[in-house]
Amino acid sequence: MQAFTFLRANDARQAIDAGARSSTAQQGASVRFVAGGTTLLDLMKLNVETPAQVVDINRLPLAKVEHTHEGGLKIGALVRNADLANHAEVKRNYAVLSEALLAGASAQLRNMATTGGNLLQRTRCMYFRDEHMPCNKREPGSGCPAIDGANRSLAILGTSAHCIATNPSDMNVALAALEARIVIQGAKGERTVPIADFFLLPGATPQHETVMQPGDLITHVLLAPPKNGARSHYLKLRDRASYEFALASAAVVLAADGGRITHARVALGGVGTRPWRSVEAEQALVGQRAGPEAFAAAANAALRDAKPQSENAFKVELAKRCLTHALATVAAA
């Protein structure tokens, strides 16, 4: 880990001004914010992240879960994952989010990790995390050895010739299904970004993962009021029962009337280069009778454009089964 200076920010403006001195908010940023530090410090130890300055934002008043005027929730960026997962309102009206958070990492990490940090969690691709290996995400133009190498855990949706790394977060998948909005305070003021627009596909520039700009600070996540009659569920399939990243996961929100599906939101994890919202699956569900045929059609639609690599073709069927089981679970409830 290279030497760096440490600043403890007392207010958001101080943090934003410090961050704005960096030329980028993406890979290679010279200024990084730290809260829980569960991802950043790991990457600094590996020399994957080498900021010149680290800004501690834990003093900022961003650790509350509050109701919005519309009846939804406003989640501060510094709310710890464990606190959010066990919040009574989240468990009651946004079960998919609580379940996703409890499926992630370990109890110790959930006590440290934050909402804002989880949104910016980096991939677990072994090539990205090894400074001695080429990686277009870490060093643009150096290549993507994962395409012909160890890719069992990597993406089959949203990939490009330059990168097939997955977004590793469970929370982000649930937020995609809940159509969360992310509030960002930056050098040019405040803006709100739908989660569908927050994450970028790798394309030819996999080093650009989000829309964050220098000085940008995530302050809150907004959730709309729960849909009347809707139920939700998160299902995660992995190699072991805990402290493991998803090979495939599904976040679903369903509402039905008279046995027919009136509202559907579907997002997949473990298979996409970003949290993978499947509008195709949703369209296949709405108006159909809740049952195996509709669920299978939705799964086929969600994975229609999958492009598996040499070691992860099994993810196509695994993701389909994951989604159909999650849908059946919600329908049965």
NORKA-V793753 format. One record per backbone hydrogen bond with DSSP energy under -1.0 kcal/mol. CO is the residue of the C=O (numbers start at 1). NH is the residue of the N-H. Records with the same first field share a line. If there is no record, write none. Layout:
CO=NH / NH
This chain:
5=54
7=56
11=15
12=16
13=17
14=18
15=19
16=20
18=21
19=22
26=29
30=52 / 53
32=55
34=57
37=41
39=43
40=44
41=45
42=46
43=48 / 49
44=47
52=5
53=32
54=7
55=34
56=9
57=60
60=62
62=78
64=76
66=74
68=71
72=68
73=223
74=66
75=221
76=79
77=116
79=115
80=84
81=85
82=86
84=87
87=91
88=92
89=93
90=94
94=97 / 98
95=99
96=100
97=101
98=102
99=103
101=104
105=243
106=110
107=111
109=112 / 113
110=82
113=81
114=118
115=119
118=121
125=129
130=133
135=139
139=142
143=136
144=147
149=151
151=154
156=307
157=273
163=160
164=155
170=174
171=175
172=176
173=177
174=178
175=180
176=179
180=195
181=222
182=193
183=219 / 220
184=191
185=217
186=189
189=186
191=184
193=182
194=197
195=199
198=211
202=205
205=208
207=27
209=200
213=216
217=185
219=77
220=183
221=75
222=181
223=73
227=230
231=254
233=252
235=250
237=247 / 248
248=237
249=269
250=235
251=267
252=233
253=265
254=231
255=262 / 263
257=260
259=290
260=257
261=287
263=255
265=253
266=278
267=251
268=276
269=249
271=156 / 157
272=167
275=277
276=268
278=282
279=283
280=284
282=286
285=288
288=261
291=295
292=296
293=297
294=298
295=299
296=300
297=301
298=302
299=303
303=306
312=315
313=316
314=318
315=319
316=320
317=321
318=322
319=323
320=324
321=325
322=326
323=327
324=328
325=329
326=330
327=331
328=332
329=333
